[in-house]
């Protein structure tokens, strides 16, 4: 059992003929991922590393039974790409593109919820399930096993790079990853930490979860509410980066678009307190993860 991705995932890449998408396609294929089709209007008949390219996602889906789509198109075209995925019956859409207009995100996320379509991102580096050797997005690059090995610890990260770093820490502690998810660094994302914890709670192959968080948004507070309600019962380790930001002027953006403290919300100290009081193991230093994992899962 796995969440989001498994050996039955059948993947198409929208915007496959772009430089980054083509590279991601090769890395996914080399890892064992079933990248079966690509979509770039006007490029039908071409192929990318042996993957056939079509003008529409609907045709790719009809011919290859696609159930998962990865979007690598410019920000202005993400809205249409998501709606194309919804219309084609895709049930999992990952958006790698960053700097997506917020008004577009509001609209396509609402449409996706209405259609029962799960969206990961925008601004996600990807999702990986090492046991089944399947990944979408750039996660892991071409040296996947350096950080991602099979195991029973789930990883959720706002930061793309820290998805790999956190998974490497899990590996260094002597464990492995069930599924690792970069939920995206934008202020508006399709799947929250809370949403992910619900999935991990249902996964019999996940014993504990590690989250890497940043300043901004109320995603961690939503996760804390889930713990208080007793809806997540597994061990949760949480680290919130960026305490120094609380001494900076309000409204300053730190890296990701969602990493912004505004209106008295989004402070790391607030997030830490809420999670700690809800029962999460909140890490003072990121390096503390290794001994805490060893102690809790021995």
C-alpha positions, 0 to 999 in steps of 0.5 A: 500500500502507498499513498498518491503513487504506486506501481499502478500509476500511469503518468503523462507530462504536460509540457513534456517537450520543454527542457526541464520536463524532458530531463524529468522524463528521463530521470523518471523512466530511469527510476522505473516510473511509468511515464507513458505519454506527453502533451505539447500542442502542435508536437503530436507525433514526436517523442521524448526519450521514447515517450510519445507526444500528443496534442491533447491530454484526452487523447493520451489518456484514452490511448494509455489509461493515464491517471496521473498528470505532471504539469510543466508549462509556463505560469500563464498556462497552468490554469488551462492545463489543470482544467484539461486534466480535470476534463480528461478524468485525471485524478492526481495532478502535480504542478511543478510550475512556480509563480502561478498567478494566485487568482488562477490558483484560486479558480483551478483549485476550486474546480479540482475540489468540485471534481474530486481531483487531488492537486499537489502544488503549485511549486512542488518538486514532486512525490516519490514512493521508493518501494515501488520505484515511482516518482513524479516531478524532479524529486531525487533527480538522477541519483534517487537512492542517495536520499530516498530508500524504502521504509516506513516514515512519511515525509511532508515538506513545504520546501522542495530541496528539504524534501530530499534533505529530510528523507536523507536524514531519515535514511541516516537514522537507519530508516526509509521513506514510505512516500515523500511529498513536496506539497509546494511553497506557494501560499495556495496549494492544493493539498495541505499538511493536514490533508497529507496526514489523513492519507498517512494515517490510513496507510498501514505501511507508514509508522511515523511522519516528518514535516518540514515547515516554513514561516507563513500560512496556517497549514501547521495550525490545521495539522495541529487541529487534526491531532487534537481531534484524534484523527492522526494517531501516529508519531509526528516529528515537526520542524519549522525553519525561519525563527529569525523572520519574526524579528524582520519587518512584517510582510517580508517574503523569505524565499517561497511565495508562501513564506511570509508573516502577515497580520500576526499569523505565520510565525514559526513560534506560533506554529511550534506552540500549536503543534507541541500542545497538540502532541507533535514532537517539535524539533528545536534543531533539524539535526535532532531528527536523527536521535529522536527517530532512533528513540521513537522507532527503535 
